[in-house]
Amino acid sequence: MRFKTVCAVVAALVAAGVARGQWNASSLGGGFGDSAEPPPMTARLVPQQTHAAPGGRFHVAVDLQIDEGWGYSSHDPGRSEDTGVVPQSADLSVTAEGLEAGRILWPEDEPYGDGTRVYKNRTIVYVPLMVPADAEPGARTIRVTMHGQLCKDVCIPLRGPNAVAAETEIVVADAAADNPAWTDDAAIAQGLTDARPDDGTDDDATTRPVQAVDALSLGALPPVAPPSYPLIVALGGAVLAGLILNVMPCVLPIIPLRIYALVNLAGESRRRYVTLGLAFAGGIVLFFVGVAVANGALKLAAGRALNWSEHWQLPAVRAGLALLVVALAANLLGAFDIAVPSKVAAREGAGGRQGHAGAVGMGLMMAILATPCSAAFVLGILGWAQGQSLWLGTVAILLMGLGMAAPHALLTAFPKLVDKLPKPGRWMELLKQTMGFVLLPLALWLLWTLRAVPRGYGLWVSIYAALLAIGLWIGGRWVRPDVPALRKWGVRLVVAGVLVAAGYGMLSPPAAPDASAAAGTMARSTTQAFGGGGGNATTRQIPQALAGGDGSAATPARIAVARNAGRTVVVKFTADWCLECVVVDRRVYRTEQVKARLAEPDVLYLIGDVTNAGTPAAELLNRIRGAPPLTAIFPPRGDPIYLPGGISRDEFLAALDRAMTGG
């Protein structure tokens, strides 16, 4: 009877997992970039000229072919009468290798049937371009990437694998030459006559060229300078930094587990006490060996050092750790026991529950969990190590690992400590269960950091975490130890199959956002600024979409536009998984003095949220080789000022004064 009940539960869970996969593929558009089916919209570029002269102006036609029945949301789509939702509007970004782009010209749109407006069938959009008077002769590549969404029975956002883009080439020469592909196509020639900018005016955008897209990329930026320490101080500091990691808030939930493991050794051999302690310390060192190897590989292959926080930007890493913590908490709360094969148990010791592999894994987890809330001093030592030669940087990283492992290895020198521990009894089971409850807030925090991942990824991981706990409980407690092995392993295999099926539908991370496309979109939206293209715009001329303020999202284009307008830009790089960022926010950004300075008209305050990889802020942070918490102050002219780690209010205000006065 119980086995039949399990099967019914399994069927329901499988149905839920399959339904989740179908919903993700249809309601959210699934994707056509990884499908054998051709995309419902394609693009080609037709330049008005094959050769353009310096100082000349021309258009590029973006010729879109949209499949029958599909609609490409208009640049002004309106609001759906059925759902009240405003669709993602059509937009495009242009990369033109030094050419200056004007205001995009759009054709007439059509009604879609729900109150919104779309483009259908063949649609031609026009990009005005101007060749600078001092342009050097030679070929120029022009690339256009479309943004927005395509809709039929479902809506597909044009990003990631679903991106639609096209390239063409034009040659800068002494004399202009018309393109026959333009003149021979009546639809392209007539379409330019009828197309209008996105505000519906008749103003020809080529009469007011905007600043080139290339100028909004910020250009080359200096990296965050590593701290400078004497060699002996740095290497000694690496050991001290490792010791500090043992008391970071992120690792505190692991400390009770370590204590419980020591208590569980009472009455066992001293040899086992020593070897398990060394295995735990070895797990810590193993993580830093991995860091050193990754750092060396990046330096040799890519010429850059490892970013201490890069792995935390990956949602899959945080989700995996959250599920691992949930499984560990379920084990401590008694949902299941880890059975050790008899031969292994004989080698490990008759009464031991934790093997050496488990001790190594626990030490490895402790080291991983220390990274998101590492103190500024730790980041300083690691930054110093990454700025040194390969061998010296490797030594410093390994010394940090040895420093973190040292207290646990030192415990092995005092095996008589187990004699002072209380005798095993009921209190040990209560302690074990208490440790399980201690781990639950850690799991909740890791799941909370996934809330900003698109498509409700954090919610689905949370649901799967609950299914995982239930599955472990069913597999561990629904069968008695004395039942036949076939029934026992049958139940467990069915549960494992359900968890695998549900995981396939729930745990696949969504594609990372296209940072370059997002930056290009921001660059394209400078449609009313920079008269004459000389970059002498005033603050009043900056479009509201780029002016930002009050903690708008940081992008290279937004920073560049504000700097060109003579403003000083303050970027606070932060992340949900960065606990020290909360400290900096309270000590600096929430103080009245700093709020007043950030509200000044010549200052633009932006937030660089690097919780997830692939965002414009994350790409910018990787360019300057920084890690949160980091404050970057960009003056109108000159190099930015970087303030890494746990800064004070006075340090911030002094740096802001230097940036604004040029001191």
VENKA-V463787 format. One line per field, one symbol per residue. psi: psi as a letter, one per 40 degrees, with the letter a starting at -180 (. if undefined). Layout:
# VENKA-V463787
psi: ???
This chain:
# VENKA-V463787
psi: dddddddddddddddddddddddddddeebiedeieiiiehiiihhididhiiheiiiihhhhhhhiheihhhiegeahhddeehhihiiiiihhffeihiahhhiihiiidefeiiiiibhhhihhhihhidehiiiihhhhhhiiaihibdihhhgibeeihiiiaiihhidiihihddddehddddddddeiiieeeiehhdeeghiiiddeeeeahhiihhiihiidddddddddddddddeeiddeddddddddddddeeheaiddddddddddddddddddddddddddddddddefiihhdeddeehddddddddddddddddddeediihhhidddddddhdehdhidddddddddddddeddefhiddddddddddeeaidddddddddddddddeddddddeegeedddeiiiiadddddddddddddddddddddddeedehiffddddddddddddddddddddeehideiiddddddddddddddddddddddehiiiiigddddddddddefeeigheeeefiiddehiddddbiffihhidddddddddeeihhhhhhiidehdddddddddceeiddddddeeidehhhihghfdiieiddddddddefiiihhhhhhidiaiihhgiagiiddddddddddddee.
